[in-house]
Amino acid sequence: MRVVVDELRCDAHGVCAATCPEVFALEDDDDVVRVLNDHPDESLRASLQEAVQGCPKAAITLEE
């Protein structure tokens, strides 16, 4: 699985970073979320799906 963030859609709300900090990071001066690991372990799938669903801008996708 691969995590993709559409930087044009991301408004840095930080929902994903709060939901799955193993994969996403957002610092105070960031304009978009940073992906720390774009090929995370399968054990993180549930929290990643929660981050995808919780993103208010629908900027995150998971590719198989």
N, C-alpha and C positions, 0 to 999 in steps of 0.2 A: 504494500500500500504506500502511496505517496501523498503527502500533504501539500496543497497548493493554496496560496493566498493571492487573491486578485488585488494588487496594490492600488489600483484605480478605484476600487469599491471600498476598501478598508478605510474606516474613519477612526480607527484606534480606540474603540470603545473598551477593549480589554476583557470582554467576556470570555474569549478563548484562553487568554493567559490565566485567568482565574480558574477556569474549568480544567485546563490541561497544561500546567506550568512546565511539564517535562518536554513539551513540544513548542510552546509559544512563549514569547517574552514581550513585554511592553514597558519601556522606561518612560519617565515623565516627559522627556524631550523627543520621544519617538512620534513620527507622524503616521506610521503604520506598524502593525504588529510584526515581530521578527519570528521566523520559523527557525527553531534551534536544531531540529532534526526532521528533515523532510521525508525520511523513510523510517518512521518509528516502529517499535516492536508491536506485534499483534496484540499484546496484552493491554495496550492503550486504546484499542479500537472503541470501546464503550465511551470513554471520556472524550475521544476525538469526535465521535458522532454527536455527543452532547454539545461540544463546541461548535460544530457545523450548524446544528439546529438552533443554537442560541445566538449565533452571529446576527446582529440586527441589520447588517447590510448584505447578508448572504455572500460574503467574500471568500469563504473557505470551501474547498472541495477536497474530497478524498478520491484518488484515482487508484484503480486496482492494477 
